[in-house]
Amino acid sequence: MNKLHISDDARQDLVEIKQYIAEDLDSPSAAAHTVKGILKGITRLKEQSGIGAPLSSIVPVESEYRFLVYGNYLTFYRVVAQDVYIDRILYGRRNYLAVLFG
């Protein structure tokens, strides 16, 4: 079983996602559903760290990042031995390469 490490940035991303959907889109139930779905995917990484696609499958960038998709959101993570590092959870239309690589 892999050990999950969720970064402070990823935790903040979840807070902002929930807040945006609940308040700006006025849909608290959709916010809860979305966050629950994202977290369910992250939890699956404990058993199956390879379920996400490599980032290089969608952009011409060599990196160790993989990603999971839930609705409009992408969870970016890295696998190092038995550790899974959740780095960011971002809206899919955001310039995530700039966020991930500065």
N, C-alpha and C positions, 0 to 999 in steps of 0.2 A: 504494500500500500504506500502510495506517495504522500508526502507531507506538503500541505498547502501553506504558502506564505503570501498574504495579501498586503500589498503596499499601502501606505497612507494615501497616496494619490488615487489608487483604485477604490479605496473606501470612500474618499471624498467624491469621486466620480459617481458612485452609487447614490450617495446623498443628493447630489445635484440632479441626477436622472429622476429620482423619486420626486424631488421638489418641483422640477420642471413639469412633469406629467401631472402631478396632483394639483399644483397651483396655477401654472400658466395655461395648461390645457384643461384645467378644471375637471380632472378625472382621477380622484384618489384610488378608486378600485383598479383602474388601468395601471396606475403607478405601482401599486402593491403587486399586481400580477406580473408586471415587467421585471421588477426587482427580484421577485421569487423565481422567475424563469432564468434570469441571469445567474442567480446563486445556485440553482439546480445544476446548471451546466458546469459551473465551477466545482461543485461537489463531485461531479462525475470524474473530474480530473484526478481525484484520489486513486481511482481504480484504473482509469484509461487515459493516461497523459497524452497519448498520441491521437486523440479524437479530433483535435483541431487541425485545420489546414496550415501548412507553412505560409508565412507571410509572402515568401518568394513565389507562391503560386498565383498571386494576384498583382504583384508589383515587382519590377526588376531590381530588387534589393536583396543582397545576401545578408541574412541575419538569423539569429537563433529563435526569433519570435514565431509563435504559432498563434492562431486565433480561433475563437468560437463565435458563432453568430446567434443572437437571440433577437428577433424582430429587427429593429433598426440599429441595434447596438453590437459592438464588437468587443470581445474580451481578449486582450493581448497578454500572452503569457510565455514563459520560458521554462524549459525542463533541464535541470542539472542533476544528474544521477537520480535519486529518489525524491528530489525536491521540485515542486512546481511553484514558480514565482508569478503571481498575478500582478502585472505592472500597471495596466490601465484598462478602463472600460469606457469606450468612446462611441459617440454617435457616428454611424457609418458614413455620413456625408461630410463629416469634419475632416480637415486635413490631418489625418492621424499620423502620417509620416513626419510632419513637422513636430507634432507633439512627442512622438516616440524618439526621434533622432535629433531634435532641436533644430 
